[in-house]
Amino acid sequence: MRTYAVIYEVGQGWLMGKPLEEQPLGGHWDYLRYLHQQGILIAGGPYLDDSGGLNLIYAEDIDAAWEIVEQDPAVVNGVFVPEVHPWFHGNWAAE
């Protein structure tokens, strides 16, 4: 498994001027909770300036990572536009 950074920018479905709590995210949070329960979502969350968010996920390869991201209801509904990048998780505690 590799780690992938998923960068979410707001899409056409984002309601400008509305806070995160009022966005039409559909089942976005439930989907992320499911991914976390499955050991796929490592960490993530929204940016505090309402410009999107970032998630770290595990996937076999870039295609599998995209498949996971493209099933997110907020991506399906155009609220978020994702980027997916392979990411190296540095072990800064190692000597």
C-alpha positions as YAML, in Angstrom:
chain: A
units: angstrom
residues:
- id: 1
  name: MET
  ca: [0.00, 0.00, 0.00]
- id: 2
  name: ARG
  ca: [1.19, 3.50, -0.78]
- id: 3
  name: THR
  ca: [0.11, 6.79, 0.73]
- id: 4
  name: TYR
  ca: [-1.66, 9.38, -1.42]
- id: 5
  name: ALA
  ca: [-2.45, 13.00, -0.68]
- id: 6
  name: VAL
  ca: [-5.89, 14.05, -1.86]
- id: 7
  name: ILE
  ca: [-6.24, 17.79, -2.27]
- id: 8
  name: TYR
  ca: [-9.79, 19.07, -2.54]
- id: 9
  name: GLU
  ca: [-10.50, 22.46, -4.08]
- id: 10
  name: VAL
  ca: [-14.02, 23.85, -4.14]
- id: 11
  name: GLY
  ca: [-15.95, 23.07, -7.30]
- id: 12
  name: GLN
  ca: [-19.00, 24.44, -9.08]
- id: 13
  name: GLY
  ca: [-21.28, 22.80, -6.53]
- id: 14
  name: TRP
  ca: [-19.73, 24.82, -3.69]
- id: 15
  name: LEU
  ca: [-22.06, 27.54, -2.40]
- id: 16
  name: MET
  ca: [-19.84, 30.62, -2.26]
- id: 17
  name: GLY
  ca: [-20.21, 32.65, 0.92]
- id: 18
  name: LYS
  ca: [-21.70, 29.74, 2.85]
- id: 19
  name: PRO
  ca: [-19.79, 28.03, 5.68]
- id: 20
  name: LEU
  ca: [-18.82, 24.37, 5.49]
- id: 21
  name: GLU
  ca: [-21.81, 23.36, 7.61]
- id: 22
  name: GLU
  ca: [-24.18, 24.72, 4.93]
- id: 23
  name: GLN
  ca: [-22.54, 23.08, 1.92]
- id: 24
  name: PRO
  ca: [-24.35, 20.31, -0.02]
- id: 25
  name: LEU
  ca: [-21.81, 17.61, 0.88]
- id: 26
  name: GLY
  ca: [-24.27, 14.73, 0.67]
- id: 27
  name: GLY
  ca: [-22.73, 11.67, 2.27]
- id: 28
  name: HIS
  ca: [-19.16, 13.05, 2.23]
- id: 29
  name: TRP
  ca: [-18.60, 12.74, 5.98]
- id: 30
  name: ASP
  ca: [-20.18, 9.28, 6.12]
- id: 31
  name: TYR
  ca: [-17.99, 8.16, 3.21]
- id: 32
  name: LEU
  ca: [-14.84, 9.44, 4.94]
- id: 33
  name: ARG
  ca: [-15.89, 7.74, 8.19]
- id: 34
  name: TYR
  ca: [-16.33, 4.49, 6.24]
- id: 35
  name: LEU
  ca: [-12.88, 4.87, 4.64]
- id: 36
  name: HIS
  ca: [-11.36, 5.45, 8.08]
- id: 37
  name: GLN
  ca: [-13.09, 2.37, 9.49]
- id: 38
  name: GLN
  ca: [-11.69, 0.34, 6.57]
- id: 39
  name: GLY
  ca: [-8.14, 1.56, 7.29]
- id: 40
  name: ILE
  ca: [-8.00, 3.57, 4.03]
- id: 41
  name: LEU
  ca: [-8.28, 7.13, 5.35]
- id: 42
  name: ILE
  ca: [-5.25, 7.99, 7.47]
- id: 43
  name: ALA
  ca: [-6.05, 11.60, 8.33]
- id: 44
  name: GLY
  ca: [-7.70, 14.62, 6.81]
- id: 45
  name: GLY
  ca: [-10.01, 17.51, 7.15]
- id: 46
  name: PRO
  ca: [-11.11, 20.85, 5.77]
- id: 47
  name: TYR
  ca: [-9.00, 23.96, 5.45]
- id: 48
  name: LEU
  ca: [-10.16, 26.57, 7.96]
- id: 49
  name: ASP
  ca: [-10.59, 29.21, 5.23]
- id: 50
  name: ASP
  ca: [-13.36, 27.22, 3.44]
- id: 51
  name: SER
  ca: [-11.20, 26.71, 0.33]
- id: 52
  name: GLY
  ca: [-11.25, 22.90, 0.33]
- id: 53
  name: GLY
  ca: [-9.38, 20.29, 2.30]
- id: 54
  name: LEU
  ca: [-6.79, 17.54, 2.40]
- id: 55
  name: ASN
  ca: [-6.94, 13.81, 3.06]
- id: 56
  name: LEU
  ca: [-4.24, 11.16, 3.28]
- id: 57
  name: ILE
  ca: [-5.29, 7.72, 2.08]
- id: 58
  name: TYR
  ca: [-3.78, 4.30, 1.50]
- id: 59
  name: ALA
  ca: [-4.23, 2.65, -1.90]
- id: 60
  name: GLU
  ca: [-2.51, -0.02, -3.99]
- id: 61
  name: ASP
  ca: [-1.67, 2.43, -6.79]
- id: 62
  name: ILE
  ca: [-2.69, 5.77, -8.29]
- id: 63
  name: ASP
  ca: [-5.61, 4.23, -10.20]
- id: 64
  name: ALA
  ca: [-7.00, 2.68, -7.02]
- id: 65
  name: ALA
  ca: [-6.56, 6.01, -5.21]
- id: 66
  name: TRP
  ca: [-8.51, 7.81, -7.94]
- id: 67
  name: GLU
  ca: [-11.23, 5.16, -7.77]
- id: 68
  name: ILE
  ca: [-11.61, 5.79, -4.03]
- id: 69
  name: VAL
  ca: [-11.70, 9.57, -4.46]
- id: 70
  name: GLU
  ca: [-14.14, 9.53, -7.37]
- id: 71
  name: GLN
  ca: [-16.71, 7.68, -5.22]
- id: 72
  name: ASP
  ca: [-16.81, 10.53, -2.67]
- id: 73
  name: PRO
  ca: [-20.31, 12.06, -2.86]
- id: 74
  name: ALA
  ca: [-18.90, 15.60, -2.67]
- id: 75
  name: VAL
  ca: [-16.73, 14.85, -5.72]
- id: 76
  name: VAL
  ca: [-19.60, 13.15, -7.57]
- id: 77
  name: ASN
  ca: [-21.79, 16.24, -6.94]
- id: 78
  name: GLY
  ca: [-19.10, 18.73, -7.97]
- id: 79
  name: VAL
  ca: [-18.75, 20.32, -4.55]
- id: 80
  name: PHE
  ca: [-15.06, 19.39, -4.53]
- id: 81
  name: VAL
  ca: [-12.58, 18.96, -7.38]
- id: 82
  name: PRO
  ca: [-9.80, 16.59, -6.30]
- id: 83
  name: GLU
  ca: [-6.13, 16.18, -7.08]
- id: 84
  name: VAL
  ca: [-4.39, 12.93, -6.13]
- id: 85
  name: HIS
  ca: [-0.64, 12.75, -5.55]
- id: 86
  name: PRO
  ca: [1.63, 9.94, -4.36]
- id: 87
  name: TRP
  ca: [3.02, 11.08, -1.03]
- id: 88
  name: PHE
  ca: [6.01, 10.06, 1.06]
- id: 89
  name: HIS
  ca: [5.19, 9.87, 4.73]
- id: 90
  name: GLY
  ca: [8.48, 10.86, 6.36]
- id: 91
  name: ASN
  ca: [9.43, 9.16, 9.61]
- id: 92
  name: TRP
  ca: [10.93, 12.14, 11.42]
- id: 93
  name: ALA
  ca: [11.27, 10.19, 14.67]
- id: 94
  name: ALA
  ca: [13.70, 7.70, 13.11]
- id: 95
  name: GLU
  ca: [17.40, 8.15, 13.73]
...
